[in-house]
Amino acid sequence: MKKPWYKYAIGYEIYPLAFADSNDDGIGDLQGIISKLDYLKGLGVNLLWICPFFESPMDDNGYDVSNHMKVASEYGTNEDFRELIKEVHKRDMYIIIDFVLNHTSDEHPWFIKARNDVNSKEHNYYIWHEGKLDENGNRVVPNNWRGFFSDSAWAYDEVARKYYLKIFSKKMPDLNWENPELREEIYKIARTYLDLGVDGFRLDAIAHLAKDLTFKDSKQQTEADGLTLDVNKFSNRDRLFFYLNEFKEQVLDHYPNAFTIGEVGGGSSTKTALKYANFEDGALNMVFNFDTCWENGAYGSEHKSDDEIVTNVHNLKHIFARWYNDCHGKALMPIYWVNHDHPRVVSQYGDPKNYRKQSAKMLITLLLFMYGTPFIYQGEEIGMSNVDYTNLDDFVRDVSARNYIEEAKARGVSEEDMLKTLRRSSRVNARTPMQWKNSKNAGFSSNDTWFKVIDNYDEVNVEDNLNDEDSILNYYKKAIALRKKPRIADAVLDGPFKLINENHRDVFAYEHSGPTHLLVIANMRNYPVKFKDGYLKRKLKSLLQNYDNLIIRDDEIYLPPFASALYEIEE
């Protein structure tokens, strides 16, 4: 049986807005990506996930698509898209694109027709409701559902004189997947992309396609504004799997080499994930979950001090182990630290101020050799960190941050606490321009950028990393090359995975048994730790480590701050 190419891939996520700017207008573009393909090939990655670049009002940075068939002028042209596919394939790499299935922009022709003509077929492409009347006879939202961007899951349209469902931004109305005509329109778009040569899709917000169409109030406790975020009303519902199976039958089965990976968020159990992507009858190849992205207390940390933001190493490694134990042998799994919706990993689980190199190297060592298909987010390979912004206005181009600021002000939260929260947890942290060199705007552009460049680009940039033998970037290259060696890849992907000293509060250690017996040990703290594991008396061959000459005595290893090592156990 032919092994699926994506099982052995090394993924790399590109956020086009902030990756590379070819025409110096301050916005990244497709030609910018093309210009960096040799850089990416040299890094060792071979699967590129490209975030949205189709026509959009940019209310949510491209996830609010207004034309599925036209590349946004800021990013280039349809011909640039075709050239990108060709150039990626020329380098023996693969390309998948973000496909947004849950919603469109309110400026999409479908929605414009839908709001202007309630009798049109397009009106039924979306989810509408007359609303309710309060005790004073005023029209109010249909129910108490809160959306993901802090406000109600409903918005009122003055033209249609109805409410429409929008679990994200009010400029992103949700599609009505119960409508077969809508589903067929989506399938036509998917076939067009695949016929152009894309190798598959990252399916955005896939967990939310099916809704509770009774529209009954949630029974959860509501907050002061009368709303509650009850994800069960629009996440991972049973009806969703009918839609996905039909998508597979109508589209994916006709493109057997296409790769699909769904975003199922943080509300999906391993049992639910297997419904999406199991080997026997799963509609997708893999799913992303967010379970390991926030194990440091930064999410919802409005009133926490910096000292309270600490990695919960115990929880983190047990979550990784749970996904492996429940899914290995039943489904393929991706593995990643963060993506474009999260803080930077070196800020989340490392220490960019005092141990940037050491912690960034430790984190990629842990990730690459654990299990599954790894995905790296742009800038991780040079240790890019969270923003250093001191003004709330620097965040407001992000709709999620903008909504949070409005909501927090209404609650009386201080500007200091809002800034602290956004610097820790905002999506903007991941969306600042890629830092290419030590020059104006990090070499990204000579003009103003969409989000401000972080001020540390004089120390954190690609050019300097390339010229430093001991850099994070060169460590990534070495680690990825090692991970791609067939016997190492087979050990990581197929050799049984087991945590070592699993209840240790500071060290994340694991092994892969089998013909190639691997051992990984990583100190996730900014202080030294001594670690015993029962293996260190064996004959060990060092394959990769981020400190020279780690000291092992008998069955104990001394681990400096954020030290990590990959060993092959030879006996």
Residue pairs with C-beta under 8 A, 6 or more apart in sequence:
4 259
4 285
4 332
5 94
5 257
5 259
6 47
6 94
6 200
6 259
6 285
6 286
6 332
6 373
7 332
7 373
7 493
8 373
8 484
8 489
8 493
9 46
9 47
9 94
9 373
10 44
10 45
10 46
10 47
10 373
10 374
10 376
10 480
10 483
10 484
11 45
11 47
11 48
11 49
11 334
11 336
11 373
11 374
11 375
11 376
12 40
12 43
12 45
12 47
12 48
12 49
12 375
12 376
12 377
12 378
13 49
13 51
13 339
13 340
13 375
13 376
13 377
13 378
14 33
14 48
14 49
14 50
14 51
14 378
15 28
15 51
15 340
15 378
15 430
15 431
16 28
16 29
16 30
16 32
16 33
16 50
16 51
16 52
16 53
16 62
16 75
17 27
17 28
17 51
17 61
17 62
17 431
17 450
18 28
18 378
18 431
18 432
18 433
18 434
18 444
18 449
18 450
18 451
19 28
19 32
19 33
19 36
19 378
19 434
20 28
20 29
20 32
20 33
20 35
20 36
20 434
20 436
20 444
21 27
21 28
21 29
21 32
21 433
21 444
21 445
21 449
22 29
22 31
22 32
22 34
22 35
23 29
23 31
24 445
24 446
24 447
25 74
25 445
25 447
26 441
26 444
26 445
26 447
26 448
26 449
26 450
27 74
27 75
27 445
27 449
27 450
28 75
28 433
28 434
28 444
29 74
29 75
29 76
29 80
30 53
30 71
30 75
30 76
30 80
30 81
30 83
30 84
31 76
31 80
33 48
33 50
33 84
34 80
34 83
34 84
34 87
37 87
37 88
37 91
37 93
38 91
39 462
40 48
40 93
41 91
41 93
42 477
43 381
43 473
43 476
43 477
43 480
44 476
44 477
44 480
44 481
44 484
45 93
45 376
45 480
46 92
46 93
46 94
47 93
47 94
47 95
47 96
47 199
47 259
47 373
48 88
48 93
48 94
48 95
48 96
49 96
49 97
49 98
49 202
49 375
50 84
50 95
50 96
50 97
50 98
51 62
51 98
51 340
52 61
52 62
52 63
52 65
52 97
52 98
52 100
52 204
53 62
53 71
53 72
53 75
53 76
53 81
53 97
54 62
54 65
54 66
54 67
54 68
54 69
54 70
54 71
54 72
55 65
55 66
55 67
55 70
55 71
55 72
55 73
56 62
56 63
56 64
56 65
56 66
56 72
56 105
57 64
57 66
57 105
57 107
57 171
58 64
58 74
59 105
59 169
59 171
59 172
59 399
60 168
60 169
60 171
60 172
60 399
60 400
61 397
61 398
61 431
61 450
62 72
63 98
63 100
63 168
63 172
63 204
64 103
64 104
64 105
64 106
64 107
64 169
64 171
64 172
65 100
65 104
65 105
65 108
66 104
66 105
66 107
66 108
66 109
67 108
67 109
68 189
69 78
69 189
69 192
70 78
71 77
71 78
71 80
71 81
81 196
82 196
82 197
84 95
85 95
85 196
85 197
85 198
86 197
88 94
88 95
89 95
89 197
94 199
94 200
94 259
95 198
95 199
96 198
96 199
96 200
96 201
96 202
96 259
96 261
97 193
97 198
97 201
97 202
98 201
98 202
98 204
99 189
99 190
99 193
99 201
99 202
99 203
99 204
100 204
100 205
101 175
101 177
101 186
101 203
101 204
101 205
101 206
101 209
102 167
102 168
102 174
102 175
102 204
102 205
102 206
102 208
102 209
103 166
103 167
103 168
103 172
103 173
103 174
103 175
103 205
104 110
104 111
104 172
104 173
104 175
105 111
105 171
105 172
106 115
106 170
106 171
106 172
106 173
107 171
109 122
110 122
110 125
110 126
110 185
111 122
111 125
111 126
111 173
113 120
113 122
113 123
114 120
114 122
114 123
114 124
114 125
114 126
114 160
115 123
115 157
115 159
115 160
116 159
116 160
117 123
118 160
118 162
121 181
123 160
124 176
124 179
124 181
124 182
125 175
125 176
125 179
125 181
125 182
125 185
126 164
126 165
126 173
126 174
126 175
126 176
127 164
127 165
127 173
127 174
127 175
127 176
127 211
127 213
128 160
128 162
128 163
128 164
128 165
129 142
129 154
129 162
129 163
129 164
129 165
129 215
130 142
130 162
130 163
131 139
131 140
131 141
131 142
131 154
131 156
131 162
131 163
132 139
132 140
132 141
132 142
133 139
133 140
134 140
139 156
141 152
141 154
141 156
141 163
142 154
142 163
142 215
143 154
143 215
143 216
143 217
143 218
144 217
144 218
144 222
144 226
144 227
144 228
145 152
145 153
145 154
145 167
145 217
145 218
145 227
145 228
145 229
145 230
145 233
145 234
146 152
146 153
146 223
146 227
146 228
146 229
146 230
147 153
147 166
147 167
147 168
147 229
148 167
148 168
148 229
148 400
149 168
149 169
149 399
149 400
149 403
150 400
150 403
150 404
150 406
150 407
151 170
151 227
151 403
151 407
152 227
153 165
153 166
153 167
153 233
153 234
154 163
154 164
154 165
154 166
155 163
155 164
155 166
155 170
155 173
156 162
156 163
157 163
157 164
164 173
164 174
165 173
165 174
165 211
166 172
166 173
166 174
167 174
167 208
167 234
168 205
168 399
169 399
171 399
174 208
174 211
174 234
175 182
175 186
175 209
176 182
177 183
177 209
177 210
177 243
178 213
178 239
183 243
183 246
183 247
184 250
186 247
187 247
187 250
187 251
190 201
190 247
190 251
191 251
191 254
193 201
194 200
194 251
194 255
194 258
199 257
199 258
199 259
200 258
200 259
200 260
200 261
200 285
201 258
201 259
201 260
201 261
202 261
202 262
202 263
202 288
203 260
203 261
203 262
203 263
203 284
204 263
205 263
205 265
206 240
206 244
206 262
206 263
206 264
206 276
206 284
206 287
207 235
207 236
207 240
207 262
207 263
207 264
207 265
207 267
207 268
208 234
208 235
209 240
209 243
209 244
210 234
210 237
210 238
210 239
210 240
210 243
211 233
211 234
211 237
212 232
212 233
212 234
212 237
218 228
218 230
218 232
218 233
220 228
220 230
221 228
222 228
231 265
231 267
232 267
235 265
235 267
235 268
236 264
236 267
236 268
236 272
241 275
241 276
241 283
244 276
244 283
244 284
245 281
245 283
247 283
248 283
248 284
252 258
252 260
252 283
259 285
260 283
260 284
260 285
260 286
261 284
261 285
261 286
261 287
261 288
261 334
262 276
262 277
262 284
262 286
262 287
262 288
263 287
263 288
264 272
264 273
264 276
264 287
264 288
264 289
265 289
265 290
266 289
266 290
266 291
266 293
266 294
268 276
268 287
268 289
270 322
270 323
270 326
270 327
271 326
273 287
273 289
273 323
273 327
273 331
274 282
274 326
274 327
274 330
274 331
275 282
276 282
276 283
276 284
276 287
277 283
277 284
277 285
277 286
277 287
277 331
277 332
278 330
278 331
279 330
279 331
282 331
285 332
286 331
286 332
286 333
286 334
286 373
287 334
288 334
288 336
288 339
289 323
290 342
291 319
291 323
292 316
292 319
292 320
292 337
293 337
293 338
293 342
293 348
294 342
294 348
295 311
295 312
295 315
295 316
295 319
295 349
296 309
296 310
296 311
296 312
296 348
296 349
297 304
297 308
297 309
297 310
297 312
298 309
298 343
298 348
298 424
298 425
299 425
300 425
301 308
301 309
301 420
301 421
301 424
301 425
302 408
302 413
302 417
302 418
302 420
302 421
303 417
309 424
311 348
311 349
311 524
311 525
313 504
313 505
313 506
313 507
313 508
313 524
313 525
314 503
314 504
314 505
316 349
316 508
316 524
317 499
317 502
317 508
317 510
318 499
318 502
320 335
320 370
321 497
321 499
321 502
323 333
324 333
324 370
324 371
324 497
327 333
328 371
328 497
332 372
332 373
333 371
333 372
333 373
334 372
334 373
334 374
334 375
335 367
335 370
335 371
335 372
335 373
335 374
335 375
336 367
336 374
336 375
336 376
336 377
337 345
337 348
337 349
337 363
337 367
337 377
337 380
338 344
338 345
338 348
338 377
338 430
339 375
339 377
339 430
340 377
340 427
340 430
340 431
341 427
341 430
342 348
342 427
342 429
342 430
343 386
343 424
343 425
343 426
343 429
343 430
344 352
344 379
344 380
344 384
344 385
344 386
344 429
344 430
345 363
345 377
345 380
346 352
346 356
346 359
346 360
346 363
346 380
346 383
346 384
346 385
347 385
347 386
347 424
347 429
349 359
349 363
349 524
350 356
350 359
350 360
350 362
350 363
350 562
351 359
351 526
351 561
351 562
352 359
352 383
352 385
352 386
354 526
354 561
355 526
355 561
355 562
356 383
356 385
356 460
356 472
357 383
357 470
357 471
357 472
357 546
358 546
358 547
358 560
358 561
358 562
358 563
359 526
359 561
359 562
360 380
360 383
360 472
360 475
361 472
361 475
361 479
361 546
361 562
361 564
362 522
362 523
362 524
362 546
362 562
362 563
362 564
363 380
364 376
364 380
364 381
364 475
364 476
364 479
365 479
365 520
365 522
365 544
365 546
365 564
365 565
365 566
366 508
366 520
366 522
366 564
367 374
368 374
368 479
368 480
368 483
368 492
369 483
369 488
369 492
369 512
369 518
369 520
369 566
370 492
370 497
370 510
370 520
371 492
371 493
371 497
372 493
374 483
376 476
377 430
378 434
379 430
379 434
379 435
380 476
381 465
381 472
381 473
381 476
382 435
382 460
382 461
382 462
382 465
382 471
382 472
382 473
383 460
383 472
384 432
384 434
384 435
384 454
384 460
385 454
385 456
385 460
386 423
386 424
386 429
387 394
387 422
387 423
387 426
387 428
387 429
387 432
387 451
387 452
387 454
388 423
388 454
388 455
388 456
389 395
389 419
389 422
389 423
389 428
389 452
390 419
392 405
392 415
392 418
392 419
392 422
394 428
394 451
394 452
395 401
395 402
395 405
395 422
395 426
395 428
396 402
396 405
397 428
397 450
397 451
398 426
398 427
398 428
398 431
398 451
400 426
400 427
401 422
401 426
401 427
401 428
404 418
404 421
404 422
404 426
405 418
405 422
408 417
408 418
408 421
409 418
422 428
423 429
428 451
431 450
431 451
432 449
432 451
432 452
432 453
432 454
433 441
433 442
433 444
433 445
433 449
433 450
433 451
433 453
434 442
434 444
434 462
435 442
435 443
435 444
435 453
435 454
435 456
435 457
435 460
435 461
435 462
436 442
436 443
436 444
436 461
436 462
436 463
437 443
437 457
437 461
437 462
437 463
437 464
438 457
438 458
438 459
438 461
438 463
438 464
440 446
441 447
441 449
441 453
441 457
442 453
442 454
442 457
442 461
443 457
443 461
443 463
444 453
454 460
462 473
464 471
465 471
465 472
465 473
465 474
466 473
466 474
468 474
475 546
478 544
479 544
482 488
482 543
482 544
482 566
483 489
483 492
487 515
487 516
488 516
488 518
488 543
490 514
490 515
490 516
491 512
491 514
491 515
491 516
491 517
491 518
492 512
492 518
494 514
495 512
495 513
495 514
495 515
495 516
495 517
495 518
496 512
496 513
496 514
497 510
497 511
497 512
498 510
498 511
498 512
498 513
499 509
499 510
500 509
500 510
500 511
500 519
500 521
500 533
500 534
500 535
501 507
501 509
501 531
501 532
501 533
501 534
504 531
506 523
506 524
506 525
506 529
506 531
507 521
507 522
507 523
507 524
507 529
507 531
507 559
508 522
508 524
509 519
509 520
509 521
509 522
509 531
509 533
510 519
510 520
511 517
511 518
511 519
511 520
511 535
511 569
512 518
516 568
517 568
517 569
517 570
518 543
518 566
518 567
518 568
518 569
519 533
519 535
519 540
519 566
519 567
519 568
519 569
520 564
520 565
520 566
520 567
521 531
521 533
521 557
521 559
521 564
521 565
521 567
522 562
522 563
522 564
522 565
523 529
523 531
523 559
523 560
523 561
523 562
523 563
523 564
524 562
525 561
525 562
526 561
526 562
527 561
528 558
528 559
528 560
528 561
529 559
530 556
530 557
530 558
530 559
531 556
531 557
531 559
532 555
532 556
532 557
533 555
533 557
534 555
535 555
535 569
536 552
536 554
536 555
536 556
536 557
537 554
537 555
538 569
538 570
538 571
539 569
539 570
539 571
540 552
540 567
540 568
540 569
540 570
541 567
541 568
541 570
542 550
542 565
542 566
542 567
543 566
543 567
543 568
544 565
544 566
545 563
545 564
545 565
545 566
546 562
546 563
546 564
546 565
547 560
547 563
550 557
550 558
550 559
550 560
550 563
550 565
551 557
551 558
552 558
557 565
